[in-house]
Structures are given as C-alpha cells and as structure tokens.
Amino acid sequence: MKNKKVGPLLDVEEHAQGFLQVREAHRRELMDDYVELISDLIQEFGEARQVDLAARLGVSQPTVAKTLKRLASAGLVRQLPYRGTFLTPEGEKLAAENRERHNIVENFFIALGISPETARLDSEGVEHHVSDETLGVFKRFTEQQNAAK
C-alpha cells in the first residue's frame, strides 16, 4: 500500500515550531508529573516522601532526589529534613493546572467511548502535548456530550 502525502512540506520556521513545541512539552512533562503526584500524596498522606515518589513513578530514589533539587531550584517545592517534600504556592498552582488538564483529556476520551481505564492511561502524557486551544475544544465537546445525555 502506498503512503499518500498529506500536503506539501511546511516552510522551515513552521516545521521547526512544531518540533520546538514537542521538546518544550517533554521538558515540562517531568516537572508537571512530579508536582501533580506530590500534591496527590500530600492530600492522601499529609506529605510526599521520596520513597513514595520513587515507587509511584517507577524510578530510583536517587533519580527522585535529583529531580526534587531541580524543582526546589525552580521554586516549586520545599524539602523539610526528616519530613518530606511540600509544594510552594507556585507548585500548588502548577499541580492544580495539570490536574485540570489531565481531567479534561481523560473526560474527553471517555466521551468518545474509550473505557475509563484506557482513558486514564492514555490521558497521562497527552495533557502535556495539547495546546490550550485543543484543550478548550476537548472540554466543550465533553460538556456538549454530557448535556445531551
């Protein structure tokens, strides 16, 4: 089967912009996932410990420690000796924004008929890669589908 070319090759700037957007999303994805998980752990257990972050992210504790240092330098978390990791107001804001983005994507997938389990798994990561415009369309579509029920 022959591959059909969708359209002409984009101009250089437009082409590069697409790749820059993806690289920026990948760069932010790790920070976003950490602050969202830290927020969830604090809500559930009162604090976020490195051992819990490592277990839930499937990474080593040294990897978590390194990432937490970067998050602290960015002003998103503070670490208290013998206690755990806590979010700064900026970290809380970022966690709330990411949770909302995640929920919009997950609800959109469910509105399309995707099972809740698959929607939950597939939405993890997608929320980092869609524009605010696309996210808005996802949200409006989901609201329209829910209103029609």
N, C-alpha and C positions, 0 to 999 in steps of 0.2 A: 504494500500500500504506500503510495506516495504521500509525503508530507506536503500540505498546502501552505504556502506562505501567506500569512495573515495580512501583511501590508508591507510597505516599504520600510527600510531600516530608518530608525529615528535619527535626527541630527545628533551630533556629538554631545552637546550640552544636555539635551533632553534624555539621551541614553544614560549619560553619567549620573544625572539627577536620580534616576530610578535606583541605580546601584548605591549611591550615597545614602538614600533613604533606607535601604535594606541594612547597610552597615551600621547606620545610626540606631536602627531598631535593635539590632543584635547587641550593640554596645549597651544600650539601656535595659535590655531584657533581663540581664542578670541582676542589676540593681533593683529593678521593679519586682522581680520574683522574691528576692530576699526581703525587701521591706513589707511586701504583702504577707509573706509567711511569718515574719517577726510579729506583725500586727495580729495575725490569727493566733499565734502561740500565746501572746500576751492576753488576748481576750479569753482564751481557753484555760491557761495555766497561771496567769499573772506575771509571767516573764518568758523570755526566749533564751534558752541555753544553747551553747554551741553544739552540744551533743545531739540535741533535738533537731536543730537546723541541719546538721550533717546527715542524720538518719532520714529526715523527710526529703532532703534534696538529693540523696544518694551520692554524697561526696564525702571526702575525708574531713576530719576536724581541722587539720592544718589549712585546707582549702577554705573552710568557713572562716577561720581566724584571719587569713589574708584578705578575704573579701570584706569582712567586718571592719578591718582597718581602713580600707578604701571608703566604705560607707561612712565611717566616723570622720574621715578627712573631708568628705563631701557634705558633712553636716546633717546627715540623715539618721544616724544612730549615736547613742552614747552607751558605753560599756561600764558597768559598775563592778568593781572587784568582788568576787565571791557571790554575785547576784545573777547577772545575766546581761542581756542586751535589751535596750529600750529605744523606742523611736523618739526623735526630736519632733517638734511640731511640723517641720518640713517633711520628715519621714512619714508622719501620720497622714499628712495631706497627700503625699505620693501614693501611699498604700491605699487610701480611700479611692483615689482616682483610678488606680489599677484594678481594684476590686470591682468598681463600677464598669470599667471597660470589659473586664472578664465576664461579668454577668450579662452585659448587653450581647456579647458574642455568643455566649452559651445559650441564652434565651432565643436568639435568632436561629441558631442551629436546631433547637427543639421545635421552634415554629415551622421549620422546614420539614419536620418529620423525623429528624435524627433522634435516636434513642438518648435519654438523659445521660447514660454512662458514656456513650461515644461523644456526645456534645460536650461533656465536661472535659474529657481527654483532649479532644480536638481544639477546644477553645483555648486551652493552655498554650500560649505562644502566639496564637493568631491575634490576640488583642494587642500585641506589641507591634504588629506589622500592618495594621489597617489605619488609614487616615481618619481624622475626626469627621470628615465628610462621609466616608463609608460607614463609620460607626453610627452616625446620625441616621443614615438610611436603614441600617440594621435595626436600630431602636424604633423608628417609625413603622417599619414593616411588622415588627413583632407586636407593637401596640395595636396596629390595624387588625392583625390576625386574632389577637386576644379579644378585641372589641366585637369581632364578627362571630365569636363563639357564643 
